């Protein structure tokens, strides 16, 4: 397995965790500007990493987020959740 691919998946999972935690915090503290700024920075970086991953390795999910090149790449193995760290 390509070490860059593993690192990108690891970074994406870490940023998703941070985004979820900030989202939960903001649900109970909606007027706090600093956590909102952090959330926006994290989600921007997360979207960049997801786009980079998909350019290099194909889609992270099978529908709704990015178009597919020809041929359809979703059926190529391994799927993101099958990759072992």
N, C-alpha and C positions, 0 to 999 in steps of 0.2 A: 504494500500500500504506500502510495506517495506521501511522504512526510508533510509536504505543504498542504495536501488535502486534509490530513488529520489535524494539522494546526488550525486551518480555517474553520473546520467543524467545531473544534474545541473553542475557538474565539467566538463563533456564532452562538454556541450554547451558553457561554459565560455572559455574553451581552444580553441574550434573551432572559437569563435569570435576573440580571440587574434591571432590565426594563420591567419585568413583572413585579419585582420588589418595589421599584419606584412607583409603578402604577398603583399598587396596593397602598403605599404610603400616601400618595396624592389623593386617593379616594377618601381619606380621613383628614387630610391637610391640604385642601384644594387651593388655599390662598398663599402658600409658601412658594416664593419665586425661585429660590436656589434649587430645590428638588425638581421643579418643573424645568429649569434650565438643564439640569443633569439628565432628565428624562429625554429631552429633545436632542441633546448631544449623543446620548447612547443610542436612541432609535435611528438617528442619522448615520452613525457609524455602523450599526447593525445592518441597515439597508445597503450600505456600501459593501460590506463583507458578503452579504447574501448575493448581491449582484456579481461580485467578483467570483464567488464560488460557482455560480451558475454559468458564467462565461467559460470558466475553466473545466468544470466537471459535469455540467448538466443540472437539471432542476432539483431543487430540494423537496418540493412537493409536486404532486401530479396535476394540479389544476389551479387556475385562478391567479397566479402571481407572475408568471413569465411565459412568453411564447417559446415554442420549441423550434429548434433547427430541424432541417431534414437530414436524415430520417428521425422519426420520433425517438427521443433519447431516454424517455422515462423507463423503458423496459431494460435498459442496460444495467447490469449489476456492478457493484452492490448498491442497494438503495441506502440513503443516508443513515437510517436507523439500524442497518445491518453491519455498519462499519464498527469494528472492535478497536478500542483505544488501548 
